């Protein structure tokens, strides 16, 4: 602080403890930040459940109210292959006016295919 004008020194000197505390705060705050908990284990298996996919979340949010899994297993199923599955997902999202993108339609179809149908699919999963 040598060479500092007295008027500046009067402004800066009272701020030194505050500035030192502010500089030290991030390290202190990091040390006190709690670690987020791990996701709950699968019931009785001890295996962590994977995060739900976007396709699953869209299906569970918009479709599950009318479509429980039994509708996918009935004898009169409209879906017989991958293309039919994509076509049905697109048809029903249009009917419900959900305005999903093509990518969202494919994600929901992939979720249903992985969970229920198991049709061969083109391209990467």
Long-range contacts (C-beta under 8 A, 24 or more apart in sequence): 53-107, 53-110, 53-111, 54-104, 54-107, 55-104, 55-106, 55-107, 55-108, 55-109, 55-110, 55-111, 55-112, 56-111, 56-115, 58-100, 58-104, 58-107, 58-108, 58-111, 59-108, 59-111, 59-112, 62-93, 62-96, 62-98, 63-92, 63-108, 69-116, 72-112, 72-116, 72-117, 73-116, 79-117, 81-119, 82-109, 82-113, 82-119, 82-120, 82-121, 82-122, 85-109, 85-112, 85-113, 85-117, 85-119
